[in-house]
Amino acid sequence: MDVIEEMKKKGFKKLTGPPEDWLKTFTSMDWGFREKERLKKEWDKIEPGDIFIFHSMKTENLSADFPTGIIGVGIIGEKRTGIDEEAYFEDKRLRPLRIVFKEIWWFGDYEKISKEKFPLKARRGEDFLIKEIYYLLRNCITFQEMREHDCIISTQGAIQNVSKEKQNKLIELIKPRLKEPIRK
């Protein structure tokens, strides 16, 4: 599948979360939402085949600072409800609304990231997690780069639409960062 052509044809949304959650998604290939009414409404609109860009914000559980920006692209394979098998910093039942990605394109040095599940990584300590996140966030599309190309995304909201005008400009920044996808 040519993800760039799909992004042009179908469009895409933005999904925001801290880098430790993206590192968890690296091995689990899924993402969870709380059952709050607003998030539930957004989750209800998600369909298999939808495309998301991944916005990494500041950390929530680590003392390190990382760049914030777009770090990857994913295509939804399915939606389900259930526990977060890889939850470590929070209750496994906190985010029962799950989306599972069938394909993900990470922009960073993902081949240097351990394939072990997130709870095992977390037990190895903060220094280990910081190193793994560093590899994941390398080559991200920074807000400075988005500003220079007039396509800044909103930092607010877990899920957010991206205007067609910004989508076209973002695709040009995404295209040279794509490597082989990771598949479920």
Backbone hydrogen bonds, N-H to C=O, Kabsch-Sander energy under -0.5 kcal/mol:
donor,donor_aa,acceptor,acceptor_aa,energy
3,V,1,M,-1.0
6,E,2,D,-2.0
7,M,3,V,-2.6
8,K,4,I,-2.2
9,K,5,E,-2.3
10,K,6,E,-3.3
11,G,6,E,-0.6
11,G,7,M,-1.6
13,K,51,I,-2.1
14,K,160,Q,-3.3
15,L,53,I,-2.5
16,T,158,A,-2.6
17,G,55,H,-2.1
21,D,18,P,-0.8
22,W,18,P,-1.6
23,L,19,P,-2.4
24,K,20,E,-1.5
25,T,21,D,-2.2
26,F,22,W,-1.6
27,T,23,L,-0.8
27,T,24,K,-0.8
28,S,24,K,-2.4
29,M,25,T,-2.5
31,W,99,I,-2.2
33,F,97,L,-2.2
40,K,36,K,-3.0
41,K,37,E,-2.2
42,E,38,R,-1.7
43,W,39,L,-3.0
44,D,40,K,-2.5
45,K,41,K,-0.8
45,K,42,E,-0.9
46,I,42,E,-0.6
46,I,43,W,-1.2
49,G,76,I,-2.7
50,D,47,E,-2.2
52,F,74,G,-2.7
53,I,13,K,-2.7
54,F,72,G,-2.8
55,H,15,L,-3.2
55,H,53,I,-0.6
56,S,54,F,-0.6
56,S,69,G,-3.2
57,M,17,G,-2.2
57,M,55,H,-0.6
69,G,56,S,-1.7
70,I,141,I,-2.0
71,I,54,F,-2.8
72,G,54,F,-0.6
73,V,105,W,-2.1
74,G,52,F,-2.7
75,I,103,E,-2.5
76,I,50,D,-2.7
77,G,100,V,-3.7
78,E,100,V,-1.6
80,R,98,R,-2.6
82,G,96,P,-1.8
84,D,92,K,-2.8
85,E,83,I,-1.0
87,A,84,D,-1.8
94,L,91,D,-1.8
97,L,33,F,-1.9
98,R,80,R,-3.0
98,R,96,P,-0.9
99,I,31,W,-2.6
100,V,78,E,-3.0
101,F,29,M,-3.2
102,K,75,I,-2.7
103,E,75,I,-1.2
104,I,182,I,-2.2
105,W,73,V,-3.2
106,W,104,I,-0.6
107,F,71,I,-2.4
108,G,136,L,-0.6
109,D,135,Y,-2.1
110,Y,108,G,-1.6
112,K,109,D,-1.9
113,I,110,Y,-1.5
120,L,117,K,-0.7
121,K,117,K,-1.8
122,A,118,F,-3.0
123,R,119,P,-1.8
124,R,120,L,-0.7
124,R,121,K,-1.2
125,G,122,A,-1.6
129,L,125,G,-1.9
130,I,126,E,-2.8
131,K,127,D,-1.9
132,E,128,F,-2.2
133,I,129,L,-2.8
134,Y,130,I,-2.3
135,Y,131,K,-1.8
136,L,132,E,-2.0
137,L,133,I,-2.6
138,R,134,Y,-0.9
140,C,137,L,-1.5
141,I,70,I,-2.7
142,T,140,C,-1.0
143,F,68,T,-0.7
146,M,142,T,-2.3
147,R,143,F,-2.6
148,E,144,Q,-2.3
149,H,145,E,-1.2
150,D,147,R,-1.4
151,C,146,M,-2.5
160,Q,14,K,-2.0
162,V,12,F,-0.9
167,Q,163,S,-2.7
168,N,164,K,-2.1
169,K,165,E,-1.3
170,L,166,K,-3.0
171,I,167,Q,-2.6
172,E,168,N,-1.1
173,L,169,K,-1.0
173,L,170,L,-0.6
174,I,170,L,-2.4
175,K,171,I,-2.8
177,R,174,I,-2.0
178,L,174,I,-0.7
178,L,175,K,-1.1
182,I,104,I,-3.1
184,K,102,K,-2.0
